Amino acid sequence: MSTYANLPAPSPEQGLNRYLQEIRKFPMLEPEEEFMLAKRWADHQDTEAAHTLVTSHLRLAAKIAMGYRGYGLPQAEVISEANVGLMQAVKRFDPDKGFRLATYAMWWIRASIQEYILRSWSLVKLGTTSAQKKLFFNLRKAKSRIGALEEGDLRPENVARIAHDLGVTEDEVISMNRRLSGGDASLNATIGTEEDSSTQWQDWLEDEGADQAGQYAEADEMSVRRELLAEAMDVLNDREKDILTQRRLTEPSVTLEDLSGVYNVSRERIRQIEVRAFEKLQKRMQDLAEERGLAETA
């Protein structure tokens, strides 16, 4: 996609505030307008439509990128990586599935940023396991949760607790804690910003507003999701269940045109049934999760 060449680009010379002001000039899209633009890109590779979709979501990419400013990397580069993830999302976005682009794009944006962080930090090699990546992005939160923010090595009981909570070995917890505390970079290092040059790295190490380990969720969490999904499907009638399954739970998905022939209704009617069924399913899954104390998992 050649869209990137025409985007405003953050740079140290330009300044972050100026970039943020510049991207605010791009208007937000109404759902109908977003759908039509996405169809133009998906069906006709209309680069103007793709460019509009990307620019209207630059603020989202910047907001997510700001949550990762504690990793000691140039903020302009983190935002640029977020924009790359946004473009990948636009490239793969299917408007017929009923999601808004922002919902779909946030995962691509975070994945792009996280891969950039992992490439840039010498302490996390490309061969690192998913559990170790989860440890990298969540160690400080885990320490904070149990009140273990003192400098130096963790107490044995805290090591054991964190290892259990994050699904890694105690040796991995000890090694990662030492590296983050004083290896490749100090948690007490100052991060210079336009607003405050006294902020320390440890103040921003965690993005509290995002599930940074979402890309590295363990298999048991996915198993819970599958169980909730299977049980929640009972809230749908046979037609809703079939249409939702054919449209969203199979690869490749069945087209609206094909399903309209099966049920002898219009494509638009199939789309409406699909969206309504998905909303009912979401609500039922959330209700089940809350009943079992698993709201965050669902």
C-alpha beads as a LAMMPS data file, in Angstrom:
LAMMPS data file: protein, C-alpha beads

298 atoms
297 bonds

1 atom types
1 bond types

-500.0 500.0 xlo xhi
-500.0 500.0 ylo yhi
-500.0 500.0 zlo zhi

Masses

1 110.0

Atoms # bond

1 1 1 0.000 0.000 0.000
2 1 1 1.557 3.326 -1.070
3 1 1 -0.531 5.256 1.459
4 1 1 2.347 5.632 3.909
5 1 1 4.350 7.987 1.695
6 1 1 1.610 10.615 1.942
7 1 1 1.115 10.472 5.719
8 1 1 2.363 13.099 8.160
9 1 1 5.421 11.585 9.823
10 1 1 6.528 12.221 13.416
11 1 1 10.149 13.292 13.775
12 1 1 12.416 14.646 16.535
13 1 1 12.857 17.867 14.577
14 1 1 9.143 18.367 14.089
15 1 1 8.218 17.772 17.720
16 1 1 5.504 15.516 19.069
17 1 1 3.018 18.287 19.841
18 1 1 3.128 19.563 16.282
19 1 1 2.538 16.072 14.883
20 1 1 -0.428 15.521 17.211
21 1 1 -1.907 18.851 16.149
22 1 1 -1.433 17.919 12.489
23 1 1 -3.235 14.575 12.707
24 1 1 -6.184 16.171 14.518
25 1 1 -7.031 17.892 11.240
26 1 1 -8.229 14.603 9.769
27 1 1 -11.950 14.094 10.489
28 1 1 -13.393 11.049 12.216
29 1 1 -15.608 8.859 10.024
30 1 1 -19.251 7.965 10.506
31 1 1 -19.943 4.201 10.420
32 1 1 -21.622 4.353 7.001
33 1 1 -18.793 6.401 5.492
34 1 1 -16.187 4.046 6.954
35 1 1 -18.037 1.031 5.537
36 1 1 -18.218 2.493 2.021
37 1 1 -14.540 3.493 2.031
38 1 1 -13.512 0.055 3.257
39 1 1 -15.606 -1.573 0.504
40 1 1 -13.958 0.637 -2.111
41 1 1 -10.544 -0.499 -0.909
42 1 1 -11.484 -4.168 -0.527
43 1 1 -13.317 -4.452 -3.845
44 1 1 -11.427 -2.000 -6.072
45 1 1 -8.077 -1.341 -4.323
46 1 1 -8.979 2.354 -4.207
47 1 1 -5.874 3.952 -2.648
48 1 1 -7.693 7.222 -1.942
49 1 1 -10.217 5.342 0.163
50 1 1 -7.411 3.498 1.996
51 1 1 -5.604 6.774 2.655
52 1 1 -8.739 8.287 4.191
53 1 1 -9.230 5.228 6.397
54 1 1 -5.643 5.429 7.618
55 1 1 -5.544 9.184 8.268
56 1 1 -8.845 9.120 10.159
57 1 1 -7.303 6.630 12.604
58 1 1 -3.881 8.234 13.120
59 1 1 -5.046 9.601 16.465
60 1 1 -5.862 6.073 17.617
61 1 1 -2.399 4.859 16.593
62 1 1 -0.726 7.775 18.401
63 1 1 -2.772 7.213 21.562
64 1 1 -1.800 3.538 21.716
65 1 1 1.842 4.378 20.956
66 1 1 1.969 6.843 23.859
67 1 1 1.236 3.969 26.216
68 1 1 4.590 2.418 25.262
69 1 1 6.790 5.450 25.883
70 1 1 8.446 3.805 28.876
71 1 1 10.634 1.403 26.924
72 1 1 13.429 3.891 26.267
73 1 1 12.804 4.079 22.519
74 1 1 12.352 7.235 20.392
75 1 1 8.669 8.180 20.548
76 1 1 8.666 9.178 16.878
77 1 1 9.764 5.655 15.926
78 1 1 7.161 4.025 18.153
79 1 1 4.423 6.135 16.523
80 1 1 5.768 5.255 13.079
81 1 1 5.560 1.558 13.950
82 1 1 2.006 2.106 15.188
83 1 1 1.166 3.644 11.820
84 1 1 2.633 0.626 10.032
85 1 1 0.356 -1.630 12.087
86 1 1 -2.592 0.623 11.255
87 1 1 -1.895 0.296 7.537
88 1 1 -1.698 -3.464 7.826
89 1 1 -5.080 -3.421 9.547
90 1 1 -6.637 -1.320 6.792
91 1 1 -5.134 -3.626 4.170
92 1 1 -6.754 -6.701 5.772
93 1 1 -9.964 -5.161 7.087
94 1 1 -13.194 -6.842 5.989
95 1 1 -16.122 -4.412 6.445
96 1 1 -18.684 -7.151 5.845
97 1 1 -17.845 -8.793 9.179
98 1 1 -19.613 -5.995 11.050
99 1 1 -16.718 -4.676 13.163
100 1 1 -15.589 -1.047 13.246
101 1 1 -12.087 -0.521 11.895
102 1 1 -10.842 0.868 15.237
103 1 1 -11.756 -2.365 17.036
104 1 1 -9.862 -4.422 14.463
105 1 1 -6.924 -2.037 14.062
106 1 1 -5.926 -1.748 17.718
107 1 1 -4.612 -5.325 17.748
108 1 1 -2.498 -4.776 14.628
109 1 1 -1.162 -1.501 16.066
110 1 1 -0.173 -3.070 19.373
111 1 1 1.372 -6.087 17.658
112 1 1 3.480 -3.842 15.424
113 1 1 4.697 -1.767 18.369
114 1 1 5.475 -4.823 20.486
115 1 1 7.455 -6.479 17.703
116 1 1 9.454 -3.262 17.313
117 1 1 10.173 -3.188 21.054
118 1 1 11.247 -6.831 21.048
119 1 1 13.531 -6.248 18.055
120 1 1 15.064 -3.195 19.683
121 1 1 15.740 -4.601 23.151
122 1 1 18.847 -6.763 23.185
123 1 1 17.628 -8.636 26.274
124 1 1 14.655 -10.159 24.444
125 1 1 15.839 -12.303 21.542
126 1 1 13.695 -13.348 18.594
127 1 1 13.673 -16.907 19.944
128 1 1 12.039 -15.856 23.200
129 1 1 8.992 -17.918 24.127
130 1 1 5.527 -16.391 24.334
131 1 1 5.581 -16.834 28.120
132 1 1 8.858 -14.905 28.380
133 1 1 7.436 -12.125 26.220
134 1 1 4.472 -11.978 28.551
135 1 1 6.917 -11.706 31.457
136 1 1 8.776 -8.875 29.710
137 1 1 5.624 -6.796 29.255
138 1 1 4.058 -7.587 32.637
139 1 1 6.820 -7.936 35.223
140 1 1 6.457 -4.457 36.675
141 1 1 2.674 -4.785 36.973
142 1 1 3.119 -8.137 38.719
143 1 1 5.649 -6.621 41.141
144 1 1 3.352 -3.696 41.861
145 1 1 0.418 -6.009 42.525
146 1 1 2.274 -7.749 45.361
147 1 1 4.097 -4.661 46.633
148 1 1 7.554 -5.808 45.515
149 1 1 8.946 -2.633 43.914
150 1 1 12.161 -2.453 45.927
151 1 1 15.443 -2.274 44.023
152 1 1 17.625 -5.374 43.742
153 1 1 16.676 -9.041 43.768
154 1 1 13.167 -10.154 44.651
155 1 1 12.468 -12.170 47.767
156 1 1 12.029 -15.916 47.076
157 1 1 8.320 -15.864 47.938
158 1 1 7.743 -12.996 45.487
159 1 1 9.698 -14.788 42.761
160 1 1 7.553 -17.878 43.266
161 1 1 4.311 -15.846 43.183
162 1 1 5.210 -13.993 39.966
163 1 1 6.431 -17.177 38.260
164 1 1 3.138 -18.878 39.067
165 1 1 0.980 -15.917 37.992
166 1 1 2.777 -15.427 34.660
167 1 1 3.455 -19.053 33.818
168 1 1 7.258 -18.882 33.668
169 1 1 10.072 -20.419 35.688
170 1 1 11.504 -18.784 38.802
171 1 1 14.897 -18.498 37.084
172 1 1 13.282 -16.537 34.246
173 1 1 11.692 -14.129 36.727
174 1 1 15.016 -13.559 38.497
175 1 1 16.905 -13.062 35.219
176 1 1 14.346 -10.693 33.690
177 1 1 14.073 -8.646 36.893
178 1 1 17.849 -8.181 37.020
179 1 1 18.018 -7.162 33.381
180 1 1 15.138 -4.699 33.605
181 1 1 16.500 -3.270 36.862
182 1 1 20.062 -2.717 35.809
183 1 1 21.083 -4.485 32.626
184 1 1 20.251 -2.977 29.269
185 1 1 18.646 0.090 30.852
186 1 1 17.953 1.426 34.323
187 1 1 14.397 1.775 35.556
188 1 1 15.520 5.035 37.174
189 1 1 16.809 6.527 33.934
190 1 1 15.330 9.900 33.077
191 1 1 13.060 10.152 30.055
192 1 1 13.209 13.560 28.449
193 1 1 9.855 14.854 27.242
194 1 1 8.703 18.230 26.049
195 1 1 6.532 18.648 29.140
196 1 1 8.684 17.086 31.861
197 1 1 12.350 16.134 31.742
198 1 1 12.293 14.672 35.272
199 1 1 10.062 11.696 34.479
200 1 1 11.740 8.359 35.158
201 1 1 11.496 5.315 32.945
202 1 1 9.811 3.259 35.667
203 1 1 6.957 5.787 35.771
204 1 1 5.922 4.808 32.244
205 1 1 7.070 1.211 31.922
206 1 1 3.525 -0.150 31.966
207 1 1 0.663 0.767 29.662
208 1 1 -2.117 0.503 32.241
209 1 1 -4.803 1.171 29.660
210 1 1 -3.999 -1.768 27.385
211 1 1 -3.679 -5.514 27.679
212 1 1 -0.064 -5.658 26.536
213 1 1 0.116 -9.425 26.890
214 1 1 -2.978 -9.982 24.769
215 1 1 -0.908 -11.214 21.848
216 1 1 0.771 -13.770 24.089
217 1 1 -2.285 -15.183 25.866
218 1 1 -1.810 -18.717 27.020
219 1 1 -3.696 -21.734 25.723
220 1 1 -5.798 -22.115 28.855
221 1 1 -7.329 -18.661 28.355
222 1 1 -8.277 -19.568 24.790
223 1 1 -9.837 -22.758 26.093
224 1 1 -12.042 -20.727 28.451
225 1 1 -13.090 -18.494 25.562
226 1 1 -14.018 -21.485 23.444
227 1 1 -16.102 -22.938 26.266
228 1 1 -17.929 -19.648 26.779
229 1 1 -18.534 -19.352 23.033
230 1 1 -19.936 -22.866 22.761
231 1 1 -22.322 -22.312 25.670
232 1 1 -23.342 -18.824 24.544
233 1 1 -24.321 -20.085 21.078
234 1 1 -27.466 -21.527 22.679
235 1 1 -28.905 -18.005 22.854
236 1 1 -29.223 -18.008 19.044
237 1 1 -31.918 -19.657 16.960
238 1 1 -30.899 -22.110 14.242
239 1 1 -30.831 -19.534 11.448
240 1 1 -28.805 -17.021 13.466
241 1 1 -26.392 -19.725 14.569
242 1 1 -25.841 -20.959 11.026
243 1 1 -25.380 -17.494 9.518
244 1 1 -22.976 -16.367 12.242
245 1 1 -20.981 -19.580 11.968
246 1 1 -20.766 -19.349 8.178
247 1 1 -19.828 -15.670 8.241
248 1 1 -17.442 -15.408 11.197
249 1 1 -16.395 -18.828 12.445
250 1 1 -15.308 -20.527 9.244
251 1 1 -12.391 -19.927 6.888
252 1 1 -12.946 -18.798 4.247
253 1 1 -16.224 -17.189 5.279
254 1 1 -19.343 -17.698 3.181
255 1 1 -20.399 -14.619 1.211
256 1 1 -23.559 -12.635 1.850
257 1 1 -24.608 -13.455 -1.702
258 1 1 -24.387 -17.208 -1.149
259 1 1 -26.297 -17.073 2.138
260 1 1 -28.979 -14.846 0.649
261 1 1 -29.592 -17.632 -1.889
262 1 1 -29.766 -20.294 0.816
263 1 1 -32.334 -18.380 2.886
264 1 1 -34.077 -16.630 -0.012
265 1 1 -33.666 -13.143 1.470
266 1 1 -31.608 -10.109 0.484
267 1 1 -27.908 -9.701 1.197
268 1 1 -28.751 -6.792 3.478
269 1 1 -31.129 -8.964 5.479
270 1 1 -28.381 -11.580 5.937
271 1 1 -26.013 -8.848 7.129
272 1 1 -28.605 -7.590 9.622
273 1 1 -29.162 -11.088 11.017
274 1 1 -25.412 -11.604 11.302
275 1 1 -24.851 -8.332 13.190
276 1 1 -27.816 -8.948 15.526
277 1 1 -26.668 -12.505 16.228
278 1 1 -23.151 -11.307 16.985
279 1 1 -24.461 -8.686 19.446
280 1 1 -26.614 -11.317 21.198
281 1 1 -23.644 -13.682 21.376
282 1 1 -21.351 -11.000 22.797
283 1 1 -23.842 -10.086 25.503
284 1 1 -24.416 -13.713 26.459
285 1 1 -20.669 -14.396 26.666
286 1 1 -20.198 -11.338 28.866
287 1 1 -23.051 -12.414 31.143
288 1 1 -21.594 -15.902 31.479
289 1 1 -18.135 -14.497 32.198
290 1 1 -19.472 -12.200 34.916
291 1 1 -21.412 -15.065 36.496
292 1 1 -18.166 -17.039 36.779
293 1 1 -15.895 -14.171 37.722
294 1 1 -14.154 -14.292 34.338
295 1 1 -15.165 -10.895 32.959
296 1 1 -11.606 -9.991 31.950
297 1 1 -11.153 -13.310 30.108
298 1 1 -14.334 -12.926 28.052

Bonds

1 1 1 2
2 1 2 3
3 1 3 4
4 1 4 5
5 1 5 6
6 1 6 7
7 1 7 8
8 1 8 9
9 1 9 10
10 1 10 11
11 1 11 12
12 1 12 13
13 1 13 14
14 1 14 15
15 1 15 16
16 1 16 17
17 1 17 18
18 1 18 19
19 1 19 20
20 1 20 21
21 1 21 22
22 1 22 23
23 1 23 24
24 1 24 25
25 1 25 26
26 1 26 27
27 1 27 28
28 1 28 29
29 1 29 30
30 1 30 31
31 1 31 32
32 1 32 33
33 1 33 34
34 1 34 35
35 1 35 36
36 1 36 37
37 1 37 38
38 1 38 39
39 1 39 40
40 1 40 41
41 1 41 42
42 1 42 43
43 1 43 44
44 1 44 45
45 1 45 46
46 1 46 47
47 1 47 48
48 1 48 49
49 1 49 50
50 1 50 51
51 1 51 52
52 1 52 53
53 1 53 54
54 1 54 55
55 1 55 56
56 1 56 57
57 1 57 58
58 1 58 59
59 1 59 60
60 1 60 61
61 1 61 62
62 1 62 63
63 1 63 64
64 1 64 65
65 1 65 66
66 1 66 67
67 1 67 68
68 1 68 69
69 1 69 70
70 1 70 71
71 1 71 72
72 1 72 73
73 1 73 74
74 1 74 75
75 1 75 76
76 1 76 77
77 1 77 78
78 1 78 79
79 1 79 80
80 1 80 81
81 1 81 82
82 1 82 83
83 1 83 84
84 1 84 85
85 1 85 86
86 1 86 87
87 1 87 88
88 1 88 89
89 1 89 90
90 1 90 91
91 1 91 92
92 1 92 93
93 1 93 94
94 1 94 95
95 1 95 96
96 1 96 97
97 1 97 98
98 1 98 99
99 1 99 100
100 1 100 101
101 1 101 102
102 1 102 103
103 1 103 104
104 1 104 105
105 1 105 106
106 1 106 107
107 1 107 108
108 1 108 109
109 1 109 110
110 1 110 111
111 1 111 112
112 1 112 113
113 1 113 114
114 1 114 115
115 1 115 116
116 1 116 117
117 1 117 118
118 1 118 119
119 1 119 120
120 1 120 121
121 1 121 122
122 1 122 123
123 1 123 124
124 1 124 125
125 1 125 126
126 1 126 127
127 1 127 128
128 1 128 129
129 1 129 130
130 1 130 131
131 1 131 132
132 1 132 133
133 1 133 134
134 1 134 135
135 1 135 136
136 1 136 137
137 1 137 138
138 1 138 139
139 1 139 140
140 1 140 141
141 1 141 142
142 1 142 143
143 1 143 144
144 1 144 145
145 1 145 146
146 1 146 147
147 1 147 148
148 1 148 149
149 1 149 150
150 1 150 151
151 1 151 152
152 1 152 153
153 1 153 154
154 1 154 155
155 1 155 156
156 1 156 157
157 1 157 158
158 1 158 159
159 1 159 160
160 1 160 161
161 1 161 162
162 1 162 163
163 1 163 164
164 1 164 165
165 1 165 166
166 1 166 167
167 1 167 168
168 1 168 169
169 1 169 170
170 1 170 171
171 1 171 172
172 1 172 173
173 1 173 174
174 1 174 175
175 1 175 176
176 1 176 177
177 1 177 178
178 1 178 179
179 1 179 180
180 1 180 181
181 1 181 182
182 1 182 183
183 1 183 184
184 1 184 185
185 1 185 186
186 1 186 187
187 1 187 188
188 1 188 189
189 1 189 190
190 1 190 191
191 1 191 192
192 1 192 193
193 1 193 194
194 1 194 195
195 1 195 196
196 1 196 197
197 1 197 198
198 1 198 199
199 1 199 200
200 1 200 201
201 1 201 202
202 1 202 203
203 1 203 204
204 1 204 205
205 1 205 206
206 1 206 207
207 1 207 208
208 1 208 209
209 1 209 210
210 1 210 211
211 1 211 212
212 1 212 213
213 1 213 214
214 1 214 215
215 1 215 216
216 1 216 217
217 1 217 218
218 1 218 219
219 1 219 220
220 1 220 221
221 1 221 222
222 1 222 223
223 1 223 224
224 1 224 225
225 1 225 226
226 1 226 227
227 1 227 228
228 1 228 229
229 1 229 230
230 1 230 231
231 1 231 232
232 1 232 233
233 1 233 234
234 1 234 235
235 1 235 236
236 1 236 237
237 1 237 238
238 1 238 239
239 1 239 240
240 1 240 241
241 1 241 242
242 1 242 243
243 1 243 244
244 1 244 245
245 1 245 246
246 1 246 247
247 1 247 248
248 1 248 249
249 1 249 250
250 1 250 251
251 1 251 252
252 1 252 253
253 1 253 254
254 1 254 255
255 1 255 256
256 1 256 257
257 1 257 258
258 1 258 259
259 1 259 260
260 1 260 261
261 1 261 262
262 1 262 263
263 1 263 264
264 1 264 265
265 1 265 266
266 1 266 267
267 1 267 268
268 1 268 269
269 1 269 270
270 1 270 271
271 1 271 272
272 1 272 273
273 1 273 274
274 1 274 275
275 1 275 276
276 1 276 277
277 1 277 278
278 1 278 279
279 1 279 280
280 1 280 281
281 1 281 282
282 1 282 283
283 1 283 284
284 1 284 285
285 1 285 286
286 1 286 287
287 1 287 288
288 1 288 289
289 1 289 290
290 1 290 291
291 1 291 292
292 1 292 293
293 1 293 294
294 1 294 295
295 1 295 296
296 1 296 297
297 1 297 298
